[in-house]
């Protein structure tokens, strides 16, 4: 008998198992795999034992064949015995499982996107492979993954296109993995609004409870006004002419939050007519909480599904066939319309409409049953499970309660000898590292009773292969029917679903077998645990991040502000997300013919030695490790006479706190020392680890609360307009167990004018859980950075707070918060024209010994334009290329200069894509304003992008799109027609007619480079050759044509044009130059420009 997987993966350990029994002579056992045109020997050995069971490991290299089918041949030869079996199997190239993790799901313009690429094999072990990474804006080629992962980053420009971006990892096979993230201008929410209500209600429910809560990210309740609406929408909403009542039926509620930050209301469902049709089957709730004093308002939503299903019976862990004579084991579960179990209810189970038995559900709503099959002889039977009978009424305007029945269709399992094995199912999930008892029921005919030399075996199959557990059971004699027990060790290799096969051979040479699936705890060999040394800490204090994982693992850890996750949720790294990377596989076997025996129709079970194969489904198999909480130390005490004022200055407010790779020691642990940022919030941290020995592991998410009982928070907008006033609010929180008197001060600055909204007081009284908001009307007076510094101090003041005595904290007496609205920009005093926007001027200077150095220094203006356009961007983009080329060829290029220039190129490349049209052309302001693509600007972009390719990644699609668009602008005579407009015509130099435009485009095409034989280039050169003989061509046009002919290798034309230019040159002393008049776009007179 031969057993092997139905599906074999290349570059992966596989095995084939061979069983030989009742041998009376020595034989030669050989196994050969026909693969890629050659025979690969797996085993060639002499067997002398009477009974042999052996498994042969093997591995196949990647296949280049288009056919996925290969063959394995097993041959047994002896003096009198000869056996040969040739079977087909599928071979599939193993493909790495790749996923991407970013440090957060949303970014602001100008921030840096941090991300990781992780590559694992099908057994979730790290792959150290070379794998291209591709993105619309960046590309990393041949990025080497160390221990299965790599960390990369890229910076967004200060004015990127807002919306959804994606990191795209492309594998060698061409398969891509996308991880989206958003770019927006936002202010992080200070608190979260949650709406709690039943997920499902039935049409019989008369009321439901809705609870709305507001919690700050540091865990304290939000005081404020709550308002929420409960609505049931119509299936077909009327037009807006009929008002809100024509779209939905709504009920409104409002109230103040309690001490827990919540409000709870009982909503009666009569208003929403749950039994009427014509409505959506959902109740929607939208809730708003307006924070007390600051007026900050945030929204939360939820909904309840409305179902007609009052109860539902389903079959669990039940086979699809029965074996006559062996009890059929099954389990049903009774749930209500929301999926909650219904306990202590009677469920009626009937077999083929005759046998009916009542079972009572347990606390989990489950009921186990066993049916007698000794009298069954049908080819197929049905089992029905019912709870209650629903009324048979119908009216299209109404709905009625529905009690859903369960139905299970069974087929008879065929055995020629009428001998069977049956593994008793298990409903519970098996725990990794334990051992479970497997009960196997059997029935044998007298002629097939197992003798003492027969050996029932058990195989457990994880995922897409199988694992032989080496259970050999010896029986001196088995009765005609009964039960025997097996012990199955639950290993991580068989998680999350173990396919268990028990089989034996009988004297009639039939293989008697049964298989079933056991759910196994989602576990990994690499057990990863992550903990902070304290669950709470002061801002700017030190804390340890403790790791436990397999020795010598590499762990990647991330800690992010909870506010970021409230701003935009993400599909976080989870067992389900990693498991979903594997292709889903199902149990399969080769086809067998139907047969008719004794007038009955059968679909027989395959003999194991002939056609049996395993291909297993893959589901979640991650372990969530437990971790012990560390009790925080008491951070504050109160005293009446503190010795000194302790001030905390908080100005470091990152959104991502930790993004690091940590190596685990040979003892299996690591310790990362970190400093808590200044944000009063909750930090969410998790980690995953890879190990060459134990593979992948994932930690649970852990939290650390950065908190101090006395602090001040500012309420600021994302940005402000100079000269316009806004309300700056500072809220002081007191979570000390005593009353304090505090002063609140806004530091003065020359950058803004601030006026208190209310009469300024020297101090404010705050008792336990109290808060006070102080507001200023602020008018910015300058551009760029505007920094606000607000301090609050607990005063030593004898004035009581009402009847309470004022105390002063020993620590954290003074808290200062410094916030900025915009990035820092240097400002210089300039003498500017009168029509320039006040204070908008900028100047930059440099002292360079190289004539090209000035261009390099001035290019950082590209990063500082408040509003760039397609023309300005390219004027600053192109010189970077020439500076890089120049410095590189003169061997003056330093790493610092190279890094700066490449950064500018990358930023300019990103920005220019804002001005690309869907047809591939470019214009000054892009497609949003109805502009046509400009021919000259498109050629300029095409030329510049092509020249930038040696330095940065340029998506070839952008070059090809521009080329195709330009080719459509070519006329029959080879010349190019002009399209679109430029704001600054001076950019074009002397390109002001069809011939000069054609010459410019031809140069751009040949510098891509395109060959002169290309149809577009060939036709363009024909246009230029025709125009070269005309005497009225301008100097600049002749110069362009001369350069174009030089690139095309047309020496005669080049020499003729250069000779003409020589005759027209202006000579003054030792200087020789050419001149041309052109019109400036904004000037009223004529200008002369030296060329």
Buried (B, 14 or more C-beta within 10 A) or exposed (E): BBBBBBBBBBBBEBBBBBBBBEBEEEBEBBBBBBBBEEEBEBBEEEBEEEBBBBBBEBEBEEBEEEEBEBEBBBBBEBEEEEBEBEBEBBBBBBBBBBBBBBBBBBBBBBBEBBBBBBBBBBBBBBBEBEBBBBBBBBBBEEBEBEBBBBBBEBBBBBBBBEEEBEBBBBBEEEEEBEBBBBBBEBBBBBBBBBBBBBEBBBBEBEEBEBBBBBBBBBEBBBBBBBBBBBBBBBEEEEEEEEEEEEBBBBBEBEEEBEEEBBBBBEBEBEEBBBBEEEBBBEBBBBBBBBBBBBBBEBEBEBBBBBBBBBBBBBBEBBBEBBBBBBBBBBBBBBBBBBEEBBEEBEBBBBBBEEEEEEBEBBEEBBBBBEBEBEEBEEEEBEBBBBBBEBEEEEEEEEBBBBBBBBEBEBBBBBBEBEBBBBBBBBBEBBEBEEEBEBBBBBBBBEEBBBEEEBBBBBBBBBBBBBBBBEBEBEBEEBEEBEEBEBEBEBBBBBBBBBBBBBBBBBEEEBBBBBBBBBBBBBBBBBBBBBBBBBBBBBBBEEBEBBBBBBEBBBBBBBBBBBBBBBBBEBEBBBBEBBBBBBEEBEBEEEEEEEEEEEEEEBBBBBBBBEBBBBBBBBBBBBBBBEBEEEEBEEBBEBEEEBEEEEEBBBEBBEBBBBBBBBEBEEEBEBEBEBEBBBBBBBBBBBBBBBBBEBBBBBBBBBBBBBBBBBBBBBBBEEEBEBEEBBBBBBBBBBBBEBBBBBBBBBEEBEBBBBEEBEEEEEBBBBBEBBBBBBBBEBBBBBBBBBBBBBBBBBBBBEEEBEEEEBBBBBBBBBBBBBBEBBEEEEEEEEEEEEEEEEBEBBEEEEEEEEEBBBBBBBBBBBBBBEEBBBBBBBBBBBBBBBBBBBBBEEEEBEEEBBEBBBBBBBBBBBBBBBBBBEBBBBBBBBBEEEBEBBBBBBBBBBBBBBBBEEBBBBBEEBBEBBBEBBBEBBEEEBBBEBBBEBBBBBBBBBBBBBBBBBBBBBBBBBBBEBEBEBEBBBBBBEBBBEBBEEEEBBBBBBBBBBBBBBBBEBEEBBEBBBEBBEEEEEEEEEEEEBEBEBEEEEEEEEEEEEE
